[in-house]
Amino acid sequence: MFTIGQVSEMFHLPISTLRYYDKEGLFPNMQRVSGARRFSEKEIEALRVIECLKKSGLEIKDIKKFMDWSTQGSQTYAQRKELFEKQRVVVENEIEKLEKVLDMLKYKCWYYDIAIEDGDEMRIATMLPDQLPEEIQEHYDNAHAI
């Protein structure tokens, strides 16, 4: 069993956030000792799922709906799976956007390394748009794809 302070440190969350989650019913069977919350492994795992769903862009009200489904047993498996599949697509799309951003950053770092080395951008201009070194070309192409 863990105290709220220990869980706060483990997850790098403010104690007020954990209290809010509890108030919202996200830990329905949490034990209390003299009024103090005690987090079991069940609540720790629930918190891992809550944080995952939150980071995937889900709002607390929808996370609560998921947690409610979780208490209803096997009859809600399909709904829970559908929610995770939907959030997986959301995250994959965000990763794709971030990969484009990362590729632009990599391309521009290379670009300015060459510009600094040469003192101008002339050599780079002769390579654009499709005569860049292979690895840089991949970054450039991905960053410029619509």
MDAnalysis code that builds the backbone (N, CA, C; Angstrom):
import MDAnalysis as mda
import numpy as np

u = mda.Universe.empty(438, n_residues=146, atom_resindex=np.repeat(np.arange(146), 3), trajectory=True)
u.add_TopologyAttr("name", ["N", "CA", "C"] * 146)
u.add_TopologyAttr("resid", np.arange(1, 147))
u.add_TopologyAttr("resname", ["MET", "PHE", "THR", "ILE", "GLY", "GLN", "VAL", "SER", "GLU", "MET", "PHE", "HIS", "LEU", "PRO", "ILE", "SER", "THR", "LEU", "ARG", "TYR", "TYR", "ASP", "LYS", "GLU", "GLY", "LEU", "PHE", "PRO", "ASN", "MET", "GLN", "ARG", "VAL", "SER", "GLY", "ALA", "ARG", "ARG", "PHE", "SER", "GLU", "LYS", "GLU", "ILE", "GLU", "ALA", "LEU", "ARG", "VAL", "ILE", "GLU", "CYS", "LEU", "LYS", "LYS", "SER", "GLY", "LEU", "GLU", "ILE", "LYS", "ASP", "ILE", "LYS", "LYS", "PHE", "MET", "ASP", "TRP", "SER", "THR", "GLN", "GLY", "SER", "GLN", "THR", "TYR", "ALA", "GLN", "ARG", "LYS", "GLU", "LEU", "PHE", "GLU", "LYS", "GLN", "ARG", "VAL", "VAL", "VAL", "GLU", "ASN", "GLU", "ILE", "GLU", "LYS", "LEU", "GLU", "LYS", "VAL", "LEU", "ASP", "MET", "LEU", "LYS", "TYR", "LYS", "CYS", "TRP", "TYR", "TYR", "ASP", "ILE", "ALA", "ILE", "GLU", "ASP", "GLY", "ASP", "GLU", "MET", "ARG", "ILE", "ALA", "THR", "MET", "LEU", "PRO", "ASP", "GLN", "LEU", "PRO", "GLU", "GLU", "ILE", "GLN", "GLU", "HIS", "TYR", "ASP", "ASN", "ALA", "HIS", "ALA", "ILE"])
u.atoms.positions = np.array([
    [0.834, -1.190, 0.000],
    [0.000, 0.000, 0.000],
    [0.876, 1.249, 0.000],
    [0.407, 2.242, -0.723],
    [1.172, 3.483, -0.864],
    [0.339, 4.663, -0.372],
    [1.022, 5.650, 0.170],
    [0.349, 6.882, 0.567],
    [0.183, 7.767, -0.659],
    [-0.652, 8.781, -0.538],
    [-0.851, 9.707, -1.639],
    [0.447, 10.447, -1.982],
    [1.242, 10.727, -0.971],
    [2.531, 11.387, -1.204],
    [3.484, 10.505, -2.006],
    [3.525, 9.226, -1.675],
    [4.384, 8.301, -2.411],
    [3.941, 8.183, -3.869],
    [2.624, 8.094, -4.072],
    [2.105, 7.973, -5.439],
    [2.365, 9.265, -6.212],
    [2.227, 10.386, -5.545],
    [2.525, 11.681, -6.152],
    [3.963, 11.711, -6.676],
    [4.880, 11.241, -5.878],
    [6.290, 11.194, -6.287],
    [6.524, 10.179, -7.404],
    [5.902, 9.011, -7.289],
    [6.087, 7.961, -8.299],
    [5.662, 8.428, -9.683],
    [4.550, 9.159, -9.754],
    [3.976, 9.546, -11.038],
    [4.260, 11.008, -11.402],
    [4.973, 11.696, -10.527],
    [5.269, 13.117, -10.754],
    [3.983, 13.904, -10.977],
    [3.003, 13.635, -10.121],
    [1.712, 14.311, -10.173],
    [1.488, 15.060, -8.872],
    [0.864, 16.213, -8.947],
    [0.523, 16.900, -7.699],
    [-0.495, 16.089, -6.890],
    [-0.401, 16.184, -5.592],
    [-1.350, 15.501, -4.718],
    [-2.770, 15.955, -5.052],
    [-2.927, 17.226, -5.396],
    [-4.263, 17.742, -5.733],
    [-4.862, 17.018, -6.935],
    [-4.028, 16.609, -7.889],
    [-4.519, 15.849, -9.052],
    [-5.026, 14.484, -8.616],
    [-4.285, 13.822, -7.742],
    [-4.715, 12.514, -7.248],
    [-6.017, 12.630, -6.455],
    [-6.142, 13.674, -5.663],
    [-7.395, 13.900, -4.925],
    [-8.550, 14.145, -5.900],
    [-8.277, 14.912, -6.942],
    [-9.300, 15.188, -7.957],
    [-9.745, 13.894, -8.636],
    [-8.780, 13.054, -9.029],
    [-9.127, 11.769, -9.647],
    [-10.008, 10.943, -8.714],
    [-9.653, 10.928, -7.438],
    [-10.441, 10.173, -6.466],
    [-11.845, 10.763, -6.362],
    [-11.923, 12.088, -6.283],
    [-13.225, 12.760, -6.185],
    [-14.094, 12.458, -7.409],
    [-13.465, 12.318, -8.573],
    [-14.186, 12.013, -9.808],
    [-14.575, 10.538, -9.911],
    [-14.164, 9.745, -8.932],
    [-14.553, 8.341, -8.908],
    [-13.658, 7.426, -9.715],
    [-12.439, 7.864, -9.997],
    [-11.536, 7.046, -10.806],
    [-10.884, 5.918, -9.998],
    [-10.993, 5.980, -8.681],
    [-10.488, 4.919, -7.806],
    [-11.646, 4.456, -6.912],
    [-12.613, 3.747, -7.465],
    [-13.852, 3.468, -6.727],
    [-13.695, 2.622, -5.464],
    [-12.704, 1.791, -5.376],
    [-12.576, 0.901, -4.215],
    [-11.351, 1.214, -3.365],
    [-10.893, 2.448, -3.417],
    [-9.694, 2.808, -2.674],
    [-9.924, 2.689, -1.165],
    [-8.956, 2.087, -0.512],
    [-9.032, 1.946, 0.941],
    [-8.592, 3.242, 1.609],
    [-9.118, 3.456, 2.796],
    [-8.714, 4.598, 3.610],
    [-8.388, 4.082, 5.006],
    [-7.337, 4.639, 5.550],
    [-6.941, 4.312, 6.919],
    [-6.976, 5.625, 7.701],
    [-7.879, 5.698, 8.641],
    [-8.093, 6.938, 9.408],
    [-8.335, 8.119, 8.468],
    [-9.051, 7.890, 7.379],
    [-9.394, 8.934, 6.422],
    [-8.344, 9.181, 5.352],
    [-7.147, 8.606, 5.535],
    [-6.068, 8.817, 4.560],
    [-6.158, 7.778, 3.447],
    [-6.035, 8.237, 2.220],
    [-6.087, 7.339, 1.069],
    [-4.889, 6.395, 1.075],
    [-5.146, 5.151, 0.717],
    [-4.089, 4.149, 0.570],
    [-4.236, 3.537, -0.812],
    [-3.198, 3.654, -1.593],
    [-3.203, 3.158, -2.969],
    [-2.633, 1.751, -3.009],
    [-3.433, 0.809, -3.495],
    [-2.964, -0.565, -3.685],
    [-2.409, -0.688, -5.105],
    [-1.919, -1.865, -5.442],
    [-1.436, -2.110, -6.810],
    [-2.549, -1.896, -7.825],
    [-3.783, -2.167, -7.421],
    [-4.923, -1.965, -8.323],
    [-5.060, -0.484, -8.694],
    [-4.965, 0.405, -7.719],
    [-5.043, 1.839, -8.000],
    [-3.820, 2.325, -8.775],
    [-2.666, 1.742, -8.479],
    [-1.444, 2.124, -9.218],
    [-1.615, 1.775, -10.697],
    [-2.123, 0.578, -10.983],
    [-2.347, 0.183, -12.382],
    [-3.424, 1.056, -13.018],
    [-4.477, 1.356, -12.265],
    [-5.517, 2.255, -12.780],
    [-4.921, 3.612, -13.119],
    [-4.029, 4.096, -12.283],
    [-3.395, 5.389, -12.522],
    [-2.516, 5.352, -13.772],
    [-1.848, 4.227, -14.001],
    [-1.059, 4.092, -15.238],
    [-1.970, 4.222, -16.469],
    [-3.126, 3.582, -16.407],
    [-4.082, 3.639, -17.523],
    [-4.644, 5.050, -17.647],
    [-5.001, 5.665, -16.535],
    [-5.529, 7.028, -16.543],
    [-4.531, 7.976, -17.188],
    [-3.284, 7.894, -16.770],
    [-2.253, 8.780, -17.313],
    [-2.020, 8.509, -18.803],
    [-2.066, 7.259, -19.206],
    [-1.932, 6.904, -20.618],
    [-3.058, 7.546, -21.427],
    [-4.277, 7.365, -20.963],
    [-5.426, 7.910, -21.682],
    [-5.392, 9.437, -21.694],
    [-4.988, 10.025, -20.592],
    [-4.893, 11.484, -20.516],
    [-3.844, 12.001, -21.510],
    [-2.690, 11.354, -21.542],
    [-1.629, 11.771, -22.466],
    [-2.007, 11.533, -23.926],
    [-2.944, 10.613, -24.149],
    [-3.394, 10.353, -25.516],
    [-4.425, 11.381, -25.970],
    [-4.818, 12.279, -25.058],
    [-5.741, 13.340, -25.416],
    [-7.154, 13.169, -24.914],
    [-7.410, 12.105, -24.180],
    [-8.759, 11.862, -23.676],
    [-9.053, 12.783, -22.490],
    [-10.268, 13.271, -22.413],
    [-10.681, 14.129, -21.308],
    [-11.067, 13.266, -20.099],
    [-11.021, 13.887, -18.930],
    [-11.311, 13.175, -17.688],
    [-12.700, 12.544, -17.720],
    [-13.693, 13.240, -18.277],
    [-15.052, 12.680, -18.310],
    [-15.082, 11.377, -19.105],
    [-14.278, 11.295, -20.178],
    [-14.227, 10.070, -20.977],
    [-13.401, 8.986, -20.289],
    [-12.389, 9.392, -19.550],
    [-11.611, 8.437, -18.762],
    [-12.503, 7.856, -17.668],
    [-13.329, 8.694, -17.072],
    [-14.269, 8.209, -16.050],
    [-15.218, 7.183, -16.655],
    [-15.690, 7.452, -17.865],
    [-16.582, 6.502, -18.544],
    [-15.863, 5.165, -18.713],
    [-14.584, 5.210, -19.128],
    [-13.804, 3.977, -19.261],
    [-13.694, 3.256, -17.919],
    [-13.387, 4.006, -16.870],
    [-13.238, 3.389, -15.550],
    [-14.567, 2.781, -15.091],
    [-15.672, 3.441, -15.408],
    [-16.991, 2.875, -15.088],
    [-17.200, 1.567, -15.857],
    [-16.837, 1.566, -17.128],
    [-16.958, 0.338, -17.925],
    [-16.141, -0.786, -17.293],
    [-14.976, -0.420, -16.771],
    [-14.083, -1.429, -16.189],
    [-14.713, -2.135, -14.992],
    [-15.616, -1.465, -14.318],
    [-16.267, -2.084, -13.162],
    [-17.453, -2.955, -13.569],
    [-17.824, -2.897, -14.845],
    [-19.004, -3.625, -15.316],
    [-18.684, -5.015, -15.859],
    [-17.427, -5.374, -15.854],
    [-17.067, -6.725, -16.264],
    [-16.970, -6.915, -17.761],
    [-17.084, -8.173, -18.169],
    [-16.815, -8.572, -19.552],
    [-17.789, -7.986, -20.569],
    [-18.936, -7.544, -20.132],
    [-19.915, -7.007, -21.088],
    [-19.449, -5.713, -21.745],
    [-18.414, -5.073, -21.193],
    [-17.926, -3.817, -21.776],
    [-16.555, -3.971, -22.442],
    [-16.077, -5.185, -22.596],
    [-14.774, -5.387, -23.248],
    [-14.713, -4.712, -24.611],
    [-15.743, -4.895, -25.430],
    [-15.735, -4.333, -26.788],
    [-15.664, -2.809, -26.751],
    [-16.398, -2.182, -25.845],
    [-16.368, -0.726, -25.727],
    [-14.983, -0.244, -25.294],
    [-14.398, -0.964, -24.342],
    [-13.074, -0.574, -23.858],
    [-12.029, -0.728, -24.953],
    [-12.116, -1.837, -25.689],
    [-11.165, -2.062, -26.783],
    [-11.314, -0.978, -27.844],
    [-12.542, -0.631, -28.176],
    [-12.798, 0.410, -29.181],
    [-12.195, 1.752, -28.749],
    [-12.327, 2.078, -27.464],
    [-11.754, 3.315, -26.952],
    [-10.234, 3.317, -27.126],
    [-9.586, 2.200, -26.782],
    [-8.129, 2.121, -26.926],
    [-7.710, 2.161, -28.390],
    [-8.475, 1.524, -29.267],
    [-8.146, 1.571, -30.689],
    [-8.260, 2.999, -31.229],
    [-9.303, 3.701, -30.819],
    [-9.487, 5.092, -31.243],
    [-8.312, 5.950, -30.765],
    [-7.922, 5.801, -29.512],
    [-6.824, 6.602, -28.971],
    [-5.493, 6.214, -29.606],
    [-5.339, 4.941, -29.959],
    [-4.118, 4.519, -30.651],
    [-3.981, 5.269, -31.968],
    [-5.079, 5.394, -32.718],
    [-5.055, 6.120, -33.987],
    [-4.712, 7.592, -33.754],
    [-5.290, 8.180, -32.718],
    [-4.995, 9.571, -32.383],
    [-3.493, 9.741, -32.124],
    [-2.927, 8.847, -31.333],
    [-1.507, 8.930, -30.990],
    [-0.630, 8.674, -32.218],
    [-0.991, 7.688, -33.038],
    [-0.214, 7.415, -34.255],
    [-0.218, 8.624, -35.188],
    [-1.350, 9.303, -35.296],
    [-1.410, 10.507, -36.130],
    [-0.537, 11.615, -35.562],
    [-0.537, 11.753, -34.255],
    [0.299, 12.766, -33.614],
    [1.778, 12.437, -33.803],
    [2.126, 11.172, -33.701],
    [3.518, 10.755, -33.923],
    [3.942, 11.075, -35.355],
    [3.053, 10.825, -36.303],
    [3.359, 11.126, -37.707],
    [3.635, 12.625, -37.895],
    [2.817, 13.458, -37.271],
    [3.040, 14.913, -37.346],
    [4.377, 15.287, -36.716],
    [4.658, 14.690, -35.559],
    [5.911, 14.997, -34.870],
    [7.126, 14.498, -35.641],
    [6.981, 13.379, -36.364],
    [8.088, 12.897, -37.197],
    [8.403, 13.899, -38.293],
    [7.391, 14.543, -38.864],
    [7.616, 15.583, -39.864],
    [8.353, 16.767, -39.243],
    [7.939, 17.140, -38.048],
    [8.596, 18.233, -37.336],
    [10.052, 17.872, -37.055],
    [10.276, 16.657, -36.572],
    [11.642, 16.217, -36.276],
    [12.490, 16.192, -37.537],
    [11.925, 15.737, -38.639],
    [12.675, 15.717, -39.897],
    [13.046, 17.130, -40.351],
    [12.152, 18.088, -40.165],
    [12.494, 19.476, -40.517],
    [13.617, 19.977, -39.629],
    [13.562, 19.669, -38.340],
    [14.622, 20.090, -37.432],
    [15.963, 19.470, -37.822],
    [15.953, 18.182, -38.159],
    [17.195, 17.514, -38.578],
    [17.732, 18.130, -39.864],
    [16.845, 18.374, -40.814],
    [17.255, 18.986, -42.083],
    [17.859, 20.367, -41.829],
    [17.192, 21.183, -41.028],
    [17.674, 22.545, -40.783],
    [18.981, 22.545, -39.986],
    [19.183, 21.605, -39.082],
    [20.475, 21.507, -38.388],
    [21.583, 21.221, -39.389],
    [21.346, 20.255, -40.284],
    [22.323, 19.958, -41.335],
    [22.537, 21.198, -42.206],
    [21.446, 21.833, -42.613],
    [21.491, 23.017, -43.473],
    [22.424, 24.068, -42.879],
    [22.230, 24.379, -41.602],
    [23.035, 25.427, -40.993],
    [24.447, 24.970, -40.675],
    [24.666, 23.673, -40.467],
    [26.049, 23.181, -40.359],
    [26.809, 23.491, -41.644],
    [26.187, 23.208, -42.779],
    [26.830, 23.466, -44.082],
    [26.989, 24.967, -44.305],
    [25.957, 25.746, -44.029],
    [26.017, 27.195, -44.225],
    [27.112, 27.810, -43.365],
    [27.243, 27.344, -42.122],
    [28.295, 27.854, -41.236],
    [29.662, 27.455, -41.772],
    [29.792, 26.198, -42.177],
    [31.067, 25.699, -42.714],
    [31.486, 26.485, -43.955],
    [30.534, 26.737, -44.855],
    [30.846, 27.415, -46.117],
    [30.826, 28.938, -45.996],
    [30.122, 29.458, -45.010],
    [29.989, 30.908, -44.896],
    [28.867, 31.468, -45.763],
    [28.183, 30.603, -46.471],
    [27.021, 31.028, -47.264],
    [26.140, 29.810, -47.554],
    [25.111, 30.018, -48.369],
    [24.145, 28.946, -48.648],
    [24.213, 28.484, -50.101],
    [25.249, 28.867, -50.795],
    [25.356, 28.574, -52.229],
    [25.386, 27.072, -52.524],
    [26.216, 26.323, -51.794],
    [26.323, 24.883, -52.050],
    [24.977, 24.191, -51.806],
    [24.304, 24.608, -50.756],
    [23.010, 24.005, -50.441],
    [22.016, 24.293, -51.560],
    [22.023, 25.520, -52.048],
    [21.092, 25.909, -53.113],
    [21.257, 25.032, -54.348],
    [22.478, 24.593, -54.621],
    [22.704, 23.739, -55.805],
    [22.189, 22.324, -55.591],
    [21.994, 21.942, -54.345],
    [21.515, 20.584, -54.029],
    [19.992, 20.495, -53.936],
    [19.336, 21.616, -53.745],
    [17.880, 21.618, -53.561],
    [17.152, 21.525, -54.892],
    [16.058, 20.829, -54.998],
    [15.366, 20.140, -53.914],
    [15.664, 18.652, -53.837],
    [16.426, 18.098, -54.803],
    [16.519, 16.634, -54.841],
    [17.935, 16.089, -55.017],
    [18.931, 16.873, -54.659],
    [20.318, 16.413, -54.772],
    [21.043, 16.442, -53.422],
    [20.294, 16.305, -52.374],
    [20.860, 16.317, -51.019],
    [21.466, 14.954, -50.704],
    [22.357, 14.890, -49.721],
    [22.836, 13.575, -49.271],
    [21.634, 12.702, -48.892],
    [21.743, 11.411, -49.104],
    [20.610, 10.489, -48.991],
    [19.818, 10.647, -47.689],
    [20.512, 10.601, -46.545],
    [19.806, 10.687, -45.266],
    [19.108, 12.035, -45.118],
    [19.777, 13.093, -45.535],
    [19.207, 14.435, -45.439],
    [18.039, 14.576, -46.413],
    [18.164, 13.952, -47.554],
    [17.077, 13.997, -48.543],
    [15.798, 13.388, -47.963],
    [15.956, 12.289, -47.230],
    [14.792, 11.651, -46.596],
    [14.125, 12.597, -45.596],
    [14.942, 13.279, -44.788],
    [14.394, 14.246, -43.826],
    [13.696, 15.385, -44.567],
    [14.360, 15.902, -45.576],
    [13.812, 17.014, -46.364],
    [12.482, 16.611, -46.997],
    [12.472, 15.457, -47.642],
    [11.256, 15.017, -48.335],
    [10.094, 14.827, -47.362],
    [10.359, 14.201, -46.226],
    [9.287, 13.978, -45.257],
    [8.797, 15.314, -44.680],
    [9.730, 16.201, -44.387],
    [9.356, 17.495, -43.812],
    [8.557, 18.351, -44.795],
    [8.791, 18.155, -46.085],
    [8.118, 18.970, -47.097],
    [6.914, 18.270, -47.728],
    [6.637, 17.055, -47.342],
    [5.478, 16.351, -47.884],
    [4.191, 16.980, -47.341],
    [3.237, 17.059, -48.200],
    [1.961, 17.678, -47.792],
    [1.023, 16.643, -47.238],
])
